[in-house]
Amino acid sequence: MQSKRPAGRPGDPVSWYARSPQDVASELGVDPASGLSAARVVELLTANGPNALPEEKASPAWRRFLGQYRSYMQLVLLAAAVVALLIAQWSTAILLLALTLLNAIVGLRQEGKAESAMNALKSLLTATARVRRDGTESEIPAEQLVVGDVVLISAGDQVPADGRIIEAHALQIDESALTGESVPAAKDAGTLPDTRLGPGDQSNTAFMHTPVTHGSGVVLITATGEDTELGKISEMLAATEKEEPPLTKELNKLTLWITAAAGLTMIVMFALGRSRDQAWDALFISAVSLAIAAIPEALPTVTQAILSVGSLSLAKRNAIVKELPSVETLAFTSAINSDKTGTLTMNQMTVVEVGTPTDRYTVSGTGYGLEGKVHHAAGSSPGIEDAILPYLVANDAKLVDGEVVGDPTDGAFLVLAHKAGLDVEATRERLSRIATLPFDPDYKLMATFHSAVDASGRPVVRCFVKGAAPAVTSRAATALSAGATVPWDAELSRRAQEQAERMGGEGHRVMAAAIRDLDPAGFDPDADLLAYVTDLRMTSLVGIVDPPRDASRAAVASAQDAHIRVRMVTGDDVTTGAAIARQLGIPGDSLLGAEFAALPEHEQLARIDDIGVVGRVAPEHKVLLAATLKKKGDVVAMTGDGVNDAPAIKSADIGIAMGSGTDVAKNAGRMILSDDNFATIVYAVEQGRKLYDNLTKYIRFVLLLLVTFVLTFLGATLFNIAAGEPFSPPQVLWIHFVVNASFGFALGFDKESPGLMRRSPRPRGESVLTRPVLVTVGLGGLAITVILLGLIKLGESQFGSVAIGSSMAFTAFALCLIVAAFECRSETDSVLKASTFDSKQMNWVALAQFVLAVLVTQLDGFRRILGTTEINMRQFGWALLSAVVLLLLWELGKLLARRARRRG
């Protein structure tokens, strides 16, 4: 642990874990037997402040509201509303202002859902701590702790600050939220080498907000508040900025381009109008009409609605999206850095193999469910009861409704016993316990002593032992082999070592069991029980894993089919992570987080594509991995559940927190998986791609509409058609909100395009304005412009009225947009096939728009509102013919595009 010196803030960081308890106490100026004096505590509190993390202050409501007007679209809408007010277009101005308010309210509502991750981190802090001061023990508020305090911890406590362990008695601490370790860490008071160890390797250090699961200890506080590991994470959270989602960036760029095009057109309109001596007020009204036409007023609202419905769909599948733009960010995801425990795996320890000197058994079934059996895989003795009995007896856990009460590994042993047909409760009652030697990190085993009888019926004290394989085998003298006792010779030792190495290489945690019969007359339960744990009779080795979820294998394969690279980022060791990765089909090299961090930046960029597993990761390593992938151009999703994951979750493009994880991780993320299932991430990516694909269909449609408006107003000005104002503001708003918005919803909820999940993700920074899109909307807009201006001139020349020509053009515009909506579903696929009409929404909207295109010139109410003129059947025929011409031209363009693509 890198901590600062006691008083303070001055001084170089100290590796307290590399100093002996005596040296640490001397450095901090404290006698562990009596603790700090009251005067010294006051001095340190004054110098360093309380044991608390900084709190993030929330912005006032008015500032957050004004922040919603930072987007370019909001500013353009606001500017258009102001101009509309200046020229007394009251209804238009009110409508535009209402739109900006609606967008702001929706944005505020989404922002309110994401509470501060830093404040959630602060809420984790322990309320009280047991300290030794002035020679007496007392309980104080944890905020009053200072560096040098002597803190007493035991099972059930939360560690109140970072500190060097100076006494440990079978001490185990669950550091999963901080380090990602899947099992509680065994702690001791030993001294470690000064080799820049990460928190997960500091076995003599206790860290703030980690629960004590077993045993007791005494901790000398070496860091408080922001100097703790938790404090460093808080600083990283404060320094990490969330990036704008790709679609938000694209819409901002789009708005700038549209504004620039509209502005240039206005300049041309004013210049030509003044050269023709047109009145200023007439030109101003035409300019406002163009501004309203060129602004995609409905785009933000339609986009929000599409994303909202998409987020509801994801929530039904256990993916809760906190920020709507995150839905479309999923579509760009090209790299997923996934936590192992509980996400790719079940987070339920499972015995999968048992080995004895003569036999090998495999165990089916996963997790804490009792389904599964023990299978005799090799050897001559199918009976397994005696071989596994120590795991059941030297065990304090219980199984309650499929959940483990106690140590997860002990729970796995109980499940093994059930699968082997043993009656757990009856066996425990039959062998009454006399004494217990609890697990201790120093000797890495547990032993229990029971009243029993040997094979001859003689009363004995039977010692049952389980623990780490090397710790048990090193104390063995004999072995149980096919029901007989045989010497634990060099050959048996070698075979056991090979078996343990094989299991370890497969990612198994390897444990061993043994027994010893003692003479009751010579047994003293109050003596040093470890002295009795010698000359053991080995019974078995077992391999334990946290098994991969069944759905994870298929999900990883689906992600790879979608050209998304999955990496495992875990707090566990590299060997275990690599073994699980192989089972899941995750390719690539395996290395430690510290090894990756030590590489020069150019090597990190060069190697990152070849890496599949990163083990023993610290919070800064996870942030570094995400940053490196971003530099490579990837859009990164990061999953996690612990406090240590929060900075990386926040820095990723799409941070995904587990539903069972800490509030800190949830508040830092953009999405929460309520089922902790990796498969849900892949489903969310698929839905994100579908939504984004549908949004791009709508954006193509909107761009075509805007290009048509700009070109039509520009053409009308250049050729002096309809006095430079082909459509009035009410007609423009009708097209935007009745025609455009209706098709926007239909396209946004369109069916998934074929082969969507086999495509490569869109590259980071790739514009939605691709060359094919620009060509399509440019040529399509030009064709519609020529049609509309031609119809206005036709009405003037053939029917003697510009008003009739404008009404024909207005009708034709609506009919052409029906064609355009169907054509925009695909850049190259023809609409002249049955599958064109496979969307009910599109069919109903198209039918409704056709009816409205007829009614806007036939009903008096519509004519008054929109300023149209009644047209006859012949004139409507010209409008209908225009749509047919557009269809034929578009299909010809797609045919040429398909041929060009095949040649390419």
N, C-alpha and C positions, 0 to 999 in steps of 0.2 A: 504494500500500500504506500503510495506516495502521499505523505502528509506534510503539513507545515509545522514549523517550530512553535512551541507553546505560546509565547506571548505574541506570538503574533505572526503578524503579517510579515515582518522581516525574516531573513534567514533563508537558507537553501532548503529544498524539499528533503525529507529524511525517509529512508526506507526502514521503517520501524520493524518490519518483519525480519530484517537481517540483523537485529540487535537482540541480545539476551534480555530477559525480563529485568535483570538487575541494571543493565545499561540504560534501558528505557526509563526505569524509575529514577535513576540518577540524573539522566538528561532532563527529565521533567521536574526534578526537584521535589519528589514526593516519596514518602514512606508508605508502601502498599498496606502495611499492617494498621496504620492509623488514618491514612488519607490526607487530603489537603486541609489546611486550617481555614476557618471562616474568613479571615482577613485576606488570605491569598485568593480565595474564591471571588470575593468582591473585586479585588484588583484585576483578576483575569476577565471577569464579566464586563468590567468597565473598559478594558483594553480591547477585547475581541467581540463583545456583543453576545446576545443569547444564542443558544443552540437551535437556530431556526433557519429555514430557507427563505430567500427573498420572495415576496408576493407580487404577482403581476397585477397592476392596477387596470381595471376595466375602463375603456374609453366611455365618456358620457354618451347618452343616447343621441343627442343632437349631432355629435361628431360622427357617430356610426351611421346616422341617417344621411348626412352630407357625403359620407364616404361612398354611398351608393351611386353618387353622381360623378364618380371618377371615370366611369367607362365612357368611351367615345360616343357610343350610341345614345346614352342618356344625355350627353352634352348637346349632340346634334338635335335630338328631339326637343330639348329645352330651348335651343336657339330658334328652331322653327316655330315653336309655340309663341315665343316673344315676337317674332316677325309677324305672325298671324294676328297677334293682338294689335300691333302697330297699324295694320291695314284694316282693322275692324272685322276680321274673319273670326267672329266670336266662337262659333261652334267648333271650328277647326282647332282653335287655340285651346279650348277647354278639353277637347278629346286628346290632344297631344300631351297636355299637362297631366291629365288623368292617367295616361299610359306611363309617364315617367314615375308617377306616384305608385302605380301598381308594381312596376319593376323594382322600385326601391323597397316596398313593403315585403315583396317576396324574398328579396336579397337579405333584408334584416331578419326575416323569420328563419332563414337557413343559417345565418351567422349566429343567431341566438342558441342554436342547437349545439354548437361546438364550444364547450366551456374551456377555460384555460387549463392546459396540461400542467403548467407550473403550479397553479393553485391546487390542482388535484394531488400533485406531488407533495405539497406542503401539508395537505390534510392527512397524509400517511403517517406523520411523525408520532412517535410514542408519547402518550400523555404523561407518564410518570417513569421514574427510574429509582432503583435501590442503590444508594451510594454509601460509601464509608468516608466520613469526614470527622476530623478531631477525635478519632478513635471510637466513634459510635456509628452504628448503621441507622439510616433513616430513608424514607421515601420522599422524593422531591419531584416537582414538575420537571419534565425532561428538558424544557427550554433553559433551565438554570444550570445545566451541566457545563463544565468547562474542561479544557485540556488539562490532564493531570488527575482528574477525578477517578476514584476507584469504584467501579460499578460491579454489582453482583447480579448474575443472570442465571436463570434455570429454565427448565422445560415450561413452555407456555408464555414466556416473556418475549417481547420485541426488543432487539438490541437498540438502545437509544442514541448511539453515536458510534463513530468508528473508533476502534481501540485495539491495542495489543493484548492478546490473551496471556495472562501470567499464571493462571491456574485453570486446569480443565479436568473434569471428572466425567468420562463417557460423554463428552459434549458433542452434540451434532446441531448444526444450524441449517435451515432451509434457505439457500441463497439463490433459488431459481429465478426470483423476480429481478435479481441484480446481475447474475452471471449466466443464467440459462441452464445451469446444471439440473439434470432431471431427478437427482436423488439428493437428500440432505448431505451436507459436507461435514466430514469428521474433523474436529478441531483439537489442537493440542497447544502446549506452551513452548514447543521447541523453537530453535532458531533456524532460519532458512538462509540460503546463499543470496547475496545481493546481486541478482541477475535480472532486474527489472521484471519481476513477476506480476502478472495480472491478478485482479481480485480473485478469480477462480482458483488460483494456485497458492494463495496466501492462507495456508492451513492454520496459522497462528494469529489470525486477525479476524475480528468480528466487525461487521458493517451495519451501519444505520438501517433500520427498518427491515431486518431479517429475523424471522421467528426462530426461537430456540425450540427444537423438536425433541431433544433428549439430553439428559444429563444436566450439569451445572458448570459454572466457571466464574472466574474473576477477570475483569477487563480493565486495563488502564487506558483511559480515553486519550487518544492522540490527535483527534480532529473532530470539530463540531461544526454544525451548520453548513455553510457553503464550502468549507474545506473538506467535507466528507466525500465519499464516492457518490452519494446521492446528490450532494451539492454540485459536484462536477457535471452530473447529468442535468441538473437544473440550469446550470450555465450554458450547456450545449443546447438545451431546449430554447433558452432565451435568445441565443445567437443564431438559431436556425430559422430561416425564412421559408414560408410555404410559397412555392411557385404558382404562377397563374396556370390554370389548365390549358391544354393546347387549343381547345375550341374557343375559349375566351380570347386568347391571343389572335386567333384567326378572325374572329368577328371584329376585333378592334382594327386589324389591318384592313378588313373588308370595308369597314365604316370610313376609314381614311381615304381609301381609293374612291369610294362612292362620293364622298364629300368633295374630293378634288375634282372628279369628273363633273359633278353638278355645278361646282363653282366656276370651272372653265366654261361650261355651257352658258351660265348666267352672264359671264363677261361678254361672250359672243352675242348673246341675245340683246344685251344693253347696247353694245357697239352698233350692231345692225339696226336696232330700233331707233336709236338716236340719229343714225345716218338717214333714216327714212322719216325723221321728224315725228316719231310716235311720242305720245305724252308720257311723262315720267310715271304718273300713277298707273297707267295701263301696263307699262313695262314692269313696274314693281309687282303688280298683281300676277302677271305672267311668271315672273321670277319666283314668287312664293308658290305658285302652282307647281313649278318645276321642282322646287325644294321639297315640297310635300311628296311629289311623285318619286323623287330620287331617294328619299329616306325609307328604308324598309321598316316602317313603324310596327308592323305585326311580328317582325322577326324575333325580338327578345321574348315577347309573350308566348309565341308558338314554341320557341326553343325551351322556355321554362316549363311549359305544359308537357312537352314530349319527355323531357328529363324527369319531371315529377312522376309521370305514369311509369317510366322505366324504373325509378327508384322504388315505387310500390311493388312492381313485379319482382325486383331483387329481394325486397324485404320478405316476400312470401317464401323465398328460397333461402332464408337465413342470412342474407347479405344486406345489412342496414347501412344505407348511404347517408352520411351526415351533411354533405355538401353536394348540391345537384351537379355542378360541373364534373365531379368525380366520376359520374356515370359515363360520360364520354371519354374521360381520360383512360378508362379501362380499355377502350378500343385501341389505344396506341401502345398498350403494354407490350414490351418486347423482352423484358427480363423480370423474373420473380425471384426475389431472395426470401426463402421461406425458413422460418424456424422449424426445428425438427420435432421437439417434444410436444405432443398434443395437437399438432397441425398435420404433419406428415405421418406421425405415429399416434397411437391410441392414448399415450400417457398412462398405460396400465401395464405394470411389469408382469411378464409371463415366462414361466419355465418352459423351455422348448426341448431340452435334452438332458438326460441323466446318464452318467457313465459310472460303471463299477470296474473292478479289476478284470472281470470276465465278460461283462455284458454292456450293451448299449441300448438305451431306450429313447424313443422320440415321443413328444407329447403334442397332441393336437389341441385345437381350440385356442382362442386368444382372449386376453383381458381377464377380468375378474368374474366372468360368467363360468358356470360349472360344466358347460357343454365341452365335450372333448374326451379323449382317452389317452392312456399310456400304451404305446405300441412297442413290443419287444423287437428291436431292429437287428440285433446280433448277439450271439453268445449262447450259453447253455442253461441259464437260470432265469426263467421268465418271471419269477417272483421279485417284486421291487420294494415290498413293504419295509423290510429291515434296512434297506439302503437309504430310504428317505425319511425314516422315523425321526432322526435328530432335527430335521428342518421343521417338523410339526411340533415337536415337544419344546425345543429351545426357541419359543415363539410367543410373543405377547399380543399379536394382532387378533382381530376378529373380522369375520365377514358378515355384513348386515345388508341384506337386500341388494346384493351385487356391488356394494361399496366396502372399502377396507377402512376399518378403524384401527389406526396404528401405522407401522412402517409399511410402505408399499411392497418392499421385497418380501417381508413376512407374509403379506397378503397373497403374493404369488405362490409361496410355499403351501399355504392353506388350500389354495385352488388345486395345486399338484396332488395334495393328499386326497382330496375329494375325487379327483380323476382316477387315482390309483385304487379307489374303493375303500379307503380308510375312514373309520368313524371318528371324526376329529374330537368331538366332545367326549365320547366314551374313552378314547385313548388318553386324553388329558386327565380325565377323572381317575383312570386306572393307575396312572403314574403320578402320584402326588409329589409336588415339588417341595424340596427341603430348603434349597438355597439357589441364588442366582448370581452369576458373574456377568454383569451387563457388558454390552459391546463397548470397547474403548479403542480410539484411533491408534493407541500405542501398540496394542497386541492384535487388533483387527479381528476379533472373534467374540462370540457370546457363548456362555456355557450355563446349563442348568443342571441341578442335581436332584435326583428323584429316588424314592424308595421303590425297589424292584426285587425280583428273584432271578437268579441265573438259570442256566439250562438244567442244573442238578437240583433246583428248588431251594438253593441257599439264598437267604436275604442278602442283598447288596445295595450299595448306593451307586446308582448308574448316572454317569456324567454324559450328557448329550451336548455336543459341540457343533456349531456352524460358524462359518466366517469366510474371509478371503482365502482362496485356495492355497497360496504360499504359506499363510499363517497356520493353517491347519495341517498341511502335509509336512511342514517342518517339525511338527510335534508328534508325528506318527511313528509307531514301532511295529505295528501289525496292520493287516487289512482283512476285511470281511470278503471272502471270495467263495461264491456259490454255497453259502451257508457255513463255510469253514473258516477258521482263522489261519492266515498265512503270514510269513514275515514280510515286513515292508522293506524289501531289499532294493538294490540299485536298479534292477530291471523294472520293478513295479513303479519306482519313483520316476524313472525315465519315461515310461509309458504314460503315467499321469501328467508329467510335464508336457509331453507332446499333445495329449488330449486337451489340456488347458490352453496351450498355444493355438491349437486349431480352433477351439471355441472362441477364443479372444479375437482371432483373425476374422471370424465371421460376425464380429460385433457383439458377441455375448459377454455379459458380465459373469465371470466364472467364480463359483463358490464351492466349498467343500464341507463335508459332514463327517463326524467321527463319534465314537463312544468309548467309555472306559468304565469298568466295574471296580468299585472301591470297597474296602472292608468297612462296614459301618462302625466298627470299634475304633478305627483310626481316623474317622472323618470328623472334622470340626467345622461346622457351618460358619463360625465366626472368624475362622483363620483366613489367611491369604488364599483365596479360592484359585487364583491363577496357578499356584504351586501344584494343584491337583491335575491341571490340564497338561499332562505329559504322558508319554507312552500310550498314545491314543491308538485306537483301532479304526482305520479309515473305512468308511462305508460307501462314499460316492462323491462324484463331482457333478455339478449342475451348471447348465448354461441358461442365463436369463436375459431376455430382451424386452424392450418396449416395442412391440411389433408394429409394422406399418399398417395403416388403415387399408382395408381392401379397396376403398374408393380412390385412395391416393395413387395407386399404380396406374389405374385407368386415366386419372386426371393428369398425371405427369405425361403420359403418352399423348393425351389430347392436346396438352400445351405444346408439346414438341411438334405435333402435326400442324399446329397453328404457327410454327416458327417462333415460339416463345421459349427462351432459355430459362430453365429452372435450376437454381442453386440452393444447396442446403447450407444455412448459416446457423451454427449451433454452439451452445456453451459447453457441450460434451466434448470428449476427446475425439481426435480425428479418426482413429481406428473404428470406433463405434459408428460415427457419422458416415464414413466411407462404406461400411458394410450395409447400413440401411439404404444408402444411396444406390448401391448395386441392386438391392432387392426392388427398389422403386424404378430403376431404369434411368437414374440421373448420371450422365457421363461426366468425365472430367477428372482433373487432378485433385488431390486433397492436401491442404496445408493449414497451418495455424494462423490465426488472425494476426498475431505479432509478427510472423514471418512475412505476411503480405504487407503489413504496415512498414516493415523495415526496407522494403524494396524501393529503389528510386522510382519517381513518378513514371518515367518512360517504360520501365519494366512492368510496373503495375498495369499500365495500359496495354502492354504487349501480351501479358500473361492472363489477363482477366478472362478472355474467351476460353481458355483451356481449363479453367478452375470450375469444379463441380461442388466441392465441399470445403467449407472453412470452419475449423473447429476452435474451441477456446476463445471465442470472440468477445472482446470488450465493447462497450457502447461506441467508442470512437472508431473501432474497426468496422462496425456496421455502417456508420455514417460514411467512412472512407470508401467502402465497397459501393455504396449507392452513388457517391460522387464520381468515382472512377467510371462506372457504367454510364452515367450521364455524359461524361466527357467523350465516351465512345459513341454517343448518339442514341443510347438506349433510353426508353421510357420505363422507369423502374417501379415495380410494386414491392413493398417490403412488409412482411408479416411479423407479428410478435405479440407477446402477452405481458412481458415484464417491464419493470421500470427501466431496465437497461436497454430495452428496445425502443423506448419513446423517442429519443433524438433521431434515430434512423427512420422511424415511422413518419415523423414529422418532415424530415428532409426528402423523403421519397416522393415521386410524382403521385403515387397512390399508396398511402400508408394504410395498412389493414391490421386492425387490432382484433384479438380473439375475445369472444364474448365472456369467456371464463377468466380473462386476464385482469390486470390492474386498471383502475380508473385512469391512471396516468397514461397508460398506453392507449386506452379508448379515447381519451380527450385529445391526444396527439394525432390520432389517425383521421382519415377521411371516410373510412368504412369499417364496420364492425361485423365480424363473422359470429353469429350467435351460436353456431354449431361447431366452431373451431375446426372446420373440415376444409382441407386443401381443395377438394373437389368443388366446393362452393366458389372458390376463387376462379377456377377455370370456367364455371358456369357464368359467373359475373363478367368475366372477360368476353365470353361469347355474347352475352346480352349487351355489353358495352359496344362491341363491334356492330351488332345489329342496329342499335340506336344511332350510333355515329354514321353508319352507312345510310340510314334513313334520313338523318339530318343533312348529309351531303346531297341526297336527292333533293331535299327541300331547298338547300342553299343554291343548287344549280337552277332550280325553278325561280327563286327570288332574284338571282343574278340576271337571268333572262328577262324578268319583269323590269328590273331597274335599267338594264341596258336599253330595253325597248322604250321606256319612258324618256330617258335622256336623249336617245337618238331621235325620237319622235318630236320632242320639243325643239331640239336643235334643227331638225329638218324643216319643221314648220316655220322656224325663224328664218332659216337660210332661204327658203323658197316662198316665204310670205304666205303660208297656208294657214287659214283660220286665225289670222292676225297674230300668229306666233303662239296661240294658246289652244292646242288641239283638244285638251280635256280640261274641264273646270275642277277646282279643288274637291267638290263633293264627288265627282266622278272618279277622281284619283283615289280618294279615300274608300270608295266603294270597291274599286279593284283591289286595294290593299287588304281591306278587312273582310270583305265578303268572299271575293274570289281567291285571293292569295292565302288568307288565313285558313280557309276551308280546305284547300288542297295541301296546305302545310300540315294540318293535323292528319289528313289522309296519308300523306307520304311519310310522316313521322311515325305512324303506327302501321307501316306497310309490312308485308311478310319479309322474312329473312331471305336475302339474295342467295342463290345457289353457290355452294363452295366457299362461303364467307370465312369459315374457320380453317380453310386450307390456304388462305392468302397470307402473305407476310404482313406483319404490323406496319402501319404507316410510320415512316421515319420521323424522328424528332425534328421539328421545325419545318417539315414539308408543308407547303401552302396548300390550302384547299383550291387555290386558283392555279390548278395545273394547266399545262398546255391544252390537253383535250377539252377541259372545261371552258377555258377562254375561247377556243375555236368554236365550241358548240354554242355558247351564249352569245358570242359575237355575231356569228353567221345567223343564228336563230333570231336574235334581236333585230339584226339588219333586215331580215326577210319580213318579220312582222311589221317593222317600221315602214317599209316600202308598201306593204299591204294597207296599213292604216292611213298613211298619207294619200295613197292612191284612191282609197274609198272616199276620203274627204273631198278630193278634187273631183271624183266621179259624181258625188252628190251635188257639187256646185255646177258642174258642166252638163250633166245629164238630167238632173232633177231640179235644177235651178235654186238650190238652197244649201248653204254651208251647214245649216243646222241639221238637215237630213243627212248630209255626208258625215258629220260628226257623230250622229246617232248610229249610222251604219258602221262607222269605225269603232264606236264604243261596243256595239254588239259583236262585231268581228273580233275585237280584242278578247272578250270573254270566251268566245268559241275557240280562238287560237290557244288560249291558256289551258283549255280542256285538253287539247292535243298535246301541248307542251308538258302538262303534268304527267301524262302517260309516257311520253318520250323520255322524261327526266328520271324515270325509274331505273334506267340503265344507259350507260354511255354508248354502248354499241349494239345491244340486242334489239331486234325488230319488235314493234308492237303488233305486227300483222300475224298474230298467233293467238291461240285460245288462252294461254297462260297470262296474257295481258289483263284479263278480266278476273284473275283469281283473288283479288282483294275486294271484299264487300264494301269497305269504306270508300275506296276509290270509285267504285261503280255508283254508289249512292250520291257521292259528292258531284261526280260528273253529270249525273242525271239532274240533280238539283240546279247545278250551274247552267245547264242547257235551258231548263225551264225559266230560270231568272233572266237569262240572256234574251228570251222572248218577251218576258213581262216588263222589263225596264223601259221598253218603248211603247208598250200596249196599254199599260195601266196608268191612269191619270195621276194616282198618288206617287208612283215612281217617277213619272215625268216631272212633277213639281219639285220633288226632292233633288233629282239628279240633273235637271235642266235638259232632258232629252226631248226628242220629237218623235211622233208616231211614224213608223215606217211600214210599207206594205210588203206583201209576200215576195214580190220581185226584188225589192231592196234587201229583204232578209236573205234571199237567195244569194245575193252578192256576198253578204257576210259569211254565209255558210260555205260558199265556194272558196273563200279566202282560207278557211280552216282546212279544207281538203287540200288546197295547194300547199299549205304549210306542212301537212302530213306527208305528202309525196316528196317534198324537198328534204325534209328531215330524214325520211327513210333512205333516200338516195345518199345523203351524207353518211348515215350509219353503214350502208353497204360499202362505201368507199373506205370507211374507217376499219371495218372488219377485214377487208382485203389488205389494207396497209398493215394491220396487226399480224395477219398470217404471214405476210412477206417478212415482217420484222422478226 
